Amino acid sequence: MGNTSERGAVRVAPAAQSPVGDRYDYADAFEIRLKAPDERPAEEWMRCGLERAPLPLRWTILVAHRFALRFHLGARSSPDHVLGWQVVTSEPDLAHLRASGPLMRGDLVARRDHPDEMVLLSYLTFSRPLPARLIWAAVGPIHRRIAPYLLERAAEAGAPDRTGSS
């Protein structure tokens, strides 16, 4: 299976109009452009990136979300959750996941404006700003390395099999 992206995922400016409202304390966005349209629903992209990450990485993400960011995560086996994050919206071109905890609320949004791209947006809203900012100062740089990698893996998982086998 060859790489289906024109380039790897790159950091872009988050959309001017946030799908999670006007108030948030942190936002970032990563975009990947594809060589061919990918019609998978946005939620499938999220599941592919998060739930099908290599096991050590998936467990690292879970530990960071549950114990560092202190999110209350739902059942990973539930169809209403993606790696413990609640599915708020699931439309073909938009998926919105949410997790909350005592320090902050996190919103992950996968959005497709064109059939040959996917954008992953992350928003944090701090309910306890000082401890949340301190924790995010440590976790944020790791997030900004892992998020584009997961987006690239999700793109690769949707690549058509070019070997000619079914």
C-alpha positions as CSV (number, residue, x, y, z in Angstrom):
1,M,0.0,0.0,0.0
2,G,1.6,3.3,-1.1
3,N,1.3,6.6,0.6
4,T,-1.9,8.3,-0.5
5,S,-1.0,11.7,0.6
6,E,0.4,14.5,-1.6
7,R,2.4,15.4,1.4
8,G,2.4,14.5,5.0
9,A,0.0,16.2,7.5
10,V,0.9,19.8,8.0
11,R,-0.1,22.2,10.7
12,V,-2.5,24.9,9.5
13,A,-4.3,27.7,11.1
14,P,-7.6,26.6,12.8
15,A,-10.7,27.7,11.1
16,A,-11.8,31.2,12.0
17,Q,-15.2,29.9,13.1
18,S,-14.8,27.2,15.6
19,P,-17.3,24.3,15.5
20,V,-17.2,24.2,19.3
21,G,-18.1,27.8,20.0
22,D,-16.3,31.0,20.5
23,R,-14.6,30.3,23.8
24,Y,-11.6,28.0,23.9
25,D,-8.1,28.4,25.3
26,Y,-6.1,26.4,22.8
27,A,-6.6,25.4,19.2
28,D,-4.6,23.7,16.6
29,A,-5.3,22.1,13.2
30,F,-3.5,19.6,10.9
31,E,-4.4,19.0,7.3
32,I,-3.6,16.2,4.9
33,R,-4.2,16.4,1.2
34,L,-4.7,13.1,-0.7
35,K,-3.8,12.0,-4.2
36,A,-7.3,10.5,-4.6
37,P,-10.7,11.2,-2.9
38,D,-11.4,9.3,0.2
39,E,-15.1,8.8,0.9
40,R,-14.8,7.3,4.4
41,P,-16.9,9.1,6.9
42,A,-15.1,11.6,9.2
43,E,-15.8,9.4,12.2
44,E,-14.1,6.5,10.5
45,W,-11.0,8.7,10.1
46,M,-11.0,9.4,13.8
47,R,-11.5,5.7,14.7
48,C,-8.7,4.7,12.3
49,G,-6.3,7.2,13.7
50,L,-7.0,6.7,17.4
51,E,-8.3,3.2,17.8
52,R,-6.0,1.6,15.2
53,A,-2.8,3.3,16.3
54,P,0.0,0.9,17.3
55,L,-0.7,-0.6,20.7
56,P,2.1,1.2,22.6
57,L,1.1,4.5,21.2
58,R,-2.6,3.9,21.8
59,W,-1.9,3.1,25.4
60,T,0.3,6.2,25.7
61,I,-2.6,8.3,24.4
62,L,-5.0,6.7,26.8
63,V,-2.7,7.2,29.8
64,A,-2.1,10.9,28.8
65,H,-5.8,11.6,28.3
66,R,-6.9,9.8,31.5
67,F,-4.1,10.7,33.9
68,A,-2.3,13.8,32.6
69,L,-5.2,15.7,31.2
70,R,-7.6,13.9,33.6
71,F,-10.4,13.4,31.1
72,H,-13.3,11.2,32.1
73,L,-13.4,8.7,29.3
74,G,-16.2,6.4,28.3
75,A,-16.2,2.8,27.4
76,R,-13.7,2.1,24.6
77,S,-16.0,-0.7,23.4
78,S,-19.0,1.6,23.0
79,P,-20.1,2.7,19.5
80,D,-20.9,6.1,21.1
81,H,-17.2,6.6,22.0
82,V,-13.9,6.7,20.1
83,L,-11.0,5.7,22.3
84,G,-13.2,6.8,25.2
85,W,-14.1,10.2,23.7
86,Q,-17.9,10.8,23.3
87,V,-19.1,11.1,19.8
88,V,-21.0,14.5,19.7
89,T,-21.5,14.7,16.0
90,S,-21.0,12.1,13.2
91,E,-21.8,13.2,9.7
92,P,-20.1,12.1,6.5
93,D,-17.8,15.2,6.4
94,L,-17.7,16.1,10.1
95,A,-17.0,14.2,13.3
96,H,-16.9,15.9,16.7
97,L,-15.5,14.1,19.8
98,R,-15.5,15.5,23.3
99,A,-13.9,14.5,26.6
100,S,-14.1,16.5,29.8
101,G,-12.5,16.4,33.2
102,P,-11.9,18.6,36.2
103,L,-9.2,20.7,34.5
104,M,-10.4,21.1,31.0
105,R,-12.7,20.0,28.2
106,G,-11.2,18.7,24.9
107,D,-12.9,18.7,21.5
108,L,-11.5,16.9,18.5
109,V,-13.0,17.6,15.1
110,A,-12.4,15.9,11.8
111,R,-13.6,17.9,8.9
112,R,-13.6,17.4,5.2
113,D,-14.2,20.4,3.0
114,H,-13.0,18.6,-0.2
115,P,-13.0,14.9,-1.1
116,D,-9.2,14.9,-1.2
117,E,-8.4,16.4,2.2
118,M,-9.0,15.9,5.9
119,V,-8.5,18.4,8.6
120,L,-8.1,17.4,12.3
121,L,-8.8,20.2,14.8
122,S,-8.1,20.1,18.5
123,Y,-9.6,22.6,21.0
124,L,-9.1,22.8,24.8
125,T,-11.3,24.9,27.1
126,F,-9.7,25.3,30.5
127,S,-12.0,25.2,33.6
128,R,-9.0,25.5,36.0
129,P,-6.6,27.7,33.9
130,L,-3.4,27.6,35.9
131,P,-3.1,23.8,36.4
132,A,-4.5,23.2,32.9
133,R,-1.9,25.5,31.3
134,L,0.9,23.9,33.2
135,I,-0.1,20.4,32.2
136,W,-0.7,21.4,28.6
137,A,2.7,23.0,28.5
138,A,4.1,19.5,29.0
139,V,1.6,17.5,27.0
140,G,1.1,20.0,24.1
141,P,4.4,19.4,22.3
142,I,3.8,15.6,22.3
143,H,0.3,16.2,21.0
144,R,1.6,18.3,18.1
145,R,3.9,15.4,17.1
146,I,1.4,12.6,17.5
147,A,-1.7,14.3,15.9
148,P,-0.2,14.6,12.4
149,Y,1.2,11.1,12.6
150,L,-2.2,9.7,13.4
151,L,-3.8,11.7,10.6
152,E,-1.2,10.2,8.2
153,R,-1.9,6.7,9.4
154,A,-5.6,7.2,8.9
155,A,-4.9,8.4,5.3
156,E,-2.7,5.3,4.7
157,A,-5.4,3.0,6.0
158,G,-7.8,4.3,3.4
159,A,-5.3,3.9,0.5
160,P,-6.6,1.7,-2.2
161,D,-4.7,-1.6,-2.6
162,R,-2.4,-0.9,-5.5
163,T,-1.0,-4.5,-5.7
164,G,-4.0,-5.6,-7.7
165,S,-5.1,-8.1,-5.0
166,S,-8.5,-7.9,-3.3
